[in-house]
């Protein structure tokens, strides 16, 4: 059975429908990435699945007792709060020194317990956030644009780390991203979102799907085509937003190690 | 010992620091300075309410400060532009309060004690109230400490950890209202926010952990009270403002120390 699933959810923010009829299931051990242009509702989807924003329709179902780790988009760590990595990892649950040392080593931050959060680089901070999520031994790891602000080698290294964690712990991963090329390589399944699911499937299938190309353009390796498109495909802008384009429930192949 | 008005004044200030230290740290971390101002200024309106209804002053200020704090927190949650909204509310509350108390001639002559505090006139009863309220605030914050810190750092993270950031915000709102109510007598409506912010800001440069900063703010607040009273006695200056002057001096010293230590 799925660890967590969204069934035909709709989400409204400030009267505007941000997500329409989105369904998504996450199976144990798979890495699923949600891609889409800015404003396509990617983060909202994640937040709806976490229960942070309420759904206006449909439902989110979690497996009983699901352990969930969350890595937010970024931590607005205010310079006014002095806090060390070790102290941060003990929020909200206190964690022993051995566990802290182990998890920091796992994310490549060994010996950084006493470093102040404000002194960390963007990449280091993301690793600490990942470490914090891992402390709860999650069955599902959710990451919201985890590599924003990282350079390309940093990005690639971070996604490699995610994949290693998945291989070691067997946790499922749901990521939101707009940097496509790196993400695609690291995912088992990609969901292309633009208020609704445009297409989904294995990365190589999605990258050739017409809906995906309409969103991100051709032959740009994705990354260059992040403009907000005006129209993807036949939308009837009716009150119920009824549109009749075909979804592509492509079969996907797992790359479990 | 409590017969000495200076001893009572010192105890009042030290007791208040138990609340303003940790609460002030959150005010600084969450950038709630104006929020503190709005709540504190509403206290004058509370004085008018108390005089009109015959309630104790503390009860009147607590009710109005709590109403103001809840209103402001509610507006913030609905995404109002906080800077402007708080500016409007804070100053309006003060102006309405000043106009309202002017209907009570007995207060007219005595207004400055509500604006700047009257720590030298603290009675045994006041002392009980101040300590009771301050300890209640400190216990409340200690009890919710982990959850408050988590939701201060990132509300989504708190949510994903099974916490409710709205509830934690309410904890701070109530702590603020209670602190305002009990500190009116000590530093007065105009300087409560200063008592929250300045010691916490002074502690920031010296602390390495959130707990260290909260504790440091408490100690600096207590120190500033004692030094301010001393200054007031020596130079015959008003006690409340003298305490804030001492706190500001602590801030300067801490800033210099912090810089020296980092260099």
Interface residues (C-beta under 8 A of the other chain):
Chain A: X47 X50 X51 X52 X68 X69 X70 X72 X75 X76 X77 X78 X80 X81 X82 X83 X84 X87 X88 X91 X92 X93 X94 X116 X142
Chain B: X28 X29 X31 X146 X147 X149 X150 X152 X153 X154 X156 X157 X158 X159 X160 X161 X163 X201 X204 X207 X208 X209 X210 X212 X213
